[in-house]
Amino acid sequence: MKIVMHCVYYPPEVGGLESHVHFLCRALAERGNRVDIVTSLSKPEAPPYEVREGVHVWRTWFPGKSTAGWAGHAAGSVRRTLKASLGADILHAQALQSVMPLQLARAFRGVPLVATWHTSHFLRLAKKPGWRTLLGRMIRSTDKNLAASREIAEVAEGLAPGVSVEPVTNGVETSLFRPVEPSLGPLPTGRRRIVVPRRLFEKNGVEYLVRALPLIARSVDVEAVIVGDGPERERLERLAGELDVTDRLRFLGARAHDEMPGLLSSAELAVFPSLMEATSVAALECMACEVPVAASRVGGLPEIVDHSVGALFAPASPEDLAQCVSVLLQRSDLPDLGARARQRVVAQWSNARLAERHLDIYAELIRIRRSA
């Protein structure tokens, strides 16, 4: 079949949504489908068109990372979306900005439209009166709605009463994300390493990890490696200096996907101090690398993390975070938690299983449309 995706961001952009859409598109193409994705030229060095790992990638004008910029991208992508959708069997919107261009494509092509609702951004907008109405209309306008977590599915159903929204946890490319040789060097004797694969935005709560470090260091000699960048970095570096933990904290900045398995495998534990979260692709990637996870008890994180693969702590609480991490690092069976974490991801959240579920959904929608 021919599948047309639309998502505001796609590699070389880095992030959970970008990773999810990239690996899903690749898996669908590997199964013999023609996959086109319309996305933004958010990275000027990226080509306007390329075939990337079997996926036809079309990049369109991108004014900037703001509400006005996203709206401009959506409007500016309509022409390319209509061209890409010629001969399509299914249309799939992977971001809020994707719905309008694909609604127009559906009007012209007469094929089903699927929408997946992702990220804590959706949850924030769903609390705003004006956005509630708009999101409800978007949800009602599609032929099938998916959500990245049960929480998002429940919120979406509340915005459009009577519409069913299926929770489908984002998948992990387990052939890439697996235990590999650590890429970070060895530590001094007795020191332990945790990894924090988080972009440095307020909602990701990295501040609370920094504040917890002095508390963790009372019982465990620890180093935290932060993989990700963002507007909070300068403030967090300042905070580390004020708390006298600069020598325990390393900021590696944003890294490419193919570097991540080696970085994750360099740590004994991954920490996700999020204040808001859908189902975290990054947490699943850590688990696929046999790295146990300590995470905030928010959003979709409790859907994937429990005591058998790590632990949960209260959000925005350096004390609870420190207690959780300290206890985990002193457990003799920490590697066993990591092994179970990978087993769980392979069994439930592999990208292969995700792709097959999507193909089943697509096939059923196409059957219904043709029999109508």
C-alpha positions, 0 to 999 in steps of 0.5 A, a space after each residue: 500500500 501507499 502510506 502518506 505520513 505528515 509530521 512537523 519534525 523528522 530526522 535529522 531533528 532529534 527527539 522522541 516524536 522524531 524517533 518514533 515516526 522515523 522508525 515506524 516509517 522505516 519499518 513500514 517501508 521494509 515491509 514492502 509499502 511505499 511510504 512518503 512523509 511530508 515534514 519541515 525543513 527545520 534543519 537548513 542543511 537537510 535536503 528538500 527531498 531524499 529517500 532515507 532508509 527506504 522512506 521518501 522524505 519531503 521537506 517544506 518551508 519552516 518559519 520557526 519553532 513557535 505557534 505561528 511558525 508551526 501554523 505557517 509550516 502546516 499551511 505551506 505544506 499543503 501543496 506538497 501534501 496533495 502531490 504526495 497523496 496522489 495514489 495514496 491508500 492511507 493518510 496518517 497525521 503524526 502531529 497537531 500541525 499535520 491534521 489540516 493538510 491531510 484533511 485537505 488531502 483526504 477531501 481530494 483523494 477520498 482515502 482514510 485519515 488516521 491521527 496519532 496524538 502525542 506528547 505532553 504538549 497535547 495535554 497542555 493544550 487540552 486544558 485551554 478552553 479555545 484549544 479544547 474546542 479545536 482539538 475536539 473537532 480535529 479528533 472527530 474529523 479523522 477515521 481513526 484516532 490513536 494515542 501514545 499513552 492511556 492518559 492521552 487517549 482518555 483526555 482525547 476521548 473527553 474532548 470528543 465524547 463518543 469517539 474511541 481513541 486507541 492507546 498504542 505505545 510508541 515502539 523501539 527499534 530493538 535491533 539498534 537499541 540493545 546492549 553494546 560496548 559503552 562509548 564513555 570511558 571507565 570511571 574511577 574505582 567506586 564511582 557509579 554512572 547514571 544517564 539522563 537522556 532529556 532535552 533541557 526544557 522545564 517540563 523535563 524536570 532536569 533541575 530536580 535531578 541536579 538538586 538531588 545529586 548532593 543528596 545521592 552523593 551522601 550514600 553513593 559516589 555518583 556521576 550523572 551524564 545528561 544527553 540533550 540540549 535546550 534553553 535550560 542548559 545555562 541555568 542548570 550549569 549555574 545551579 550545579 555550580 551553586 550546589 557544588 556538584 559540577 564534578 558530578 555532572 556532565 552535559 553532552 548536548 544533543 547526540 545522534 540516534 546511532 550514538 545513543 546505544 553506546 551512551 546508554 550502555 555506559 550507565 547503570 541506571 537511567 533517570 527521567 525526572 519529568 514533570 509532564 510526559 506521554 509514553 517516553 520513547 527515550 525511557 523505552 530505548 534505555 530499557 531496550 539497552 538493558 538499563 533500568 529506569 527511575 522515573 517520575 510518577 507522571 503521564 505514561 511513565 507508570 505504564 512502562 516502568 514498575 519495580 521489576 524494571 526500576 522504580 518511580 518517584 514523586 515528580 518535582 521532589 529532589 528528596 524522593 528522586 534521591 532516595 529512589 536512585 540511591 536505593 536502586 544503585 545499592 541493589 545487587 540485582 540491578 543488572 537483572 532489572 535491566 535484563 527484564 526491561 529489555 525482555 519487556 520492550 521486545 515482547 510489548 513495545 518493539 517497533 516490529 510489533 508497532 508496525 504490524 499493528 499499524 498495518 492491521 489498522 490501515 487494512 481495516 480502514 481501507 476495507 471499510 472505505 471500499 465496502 461503503 
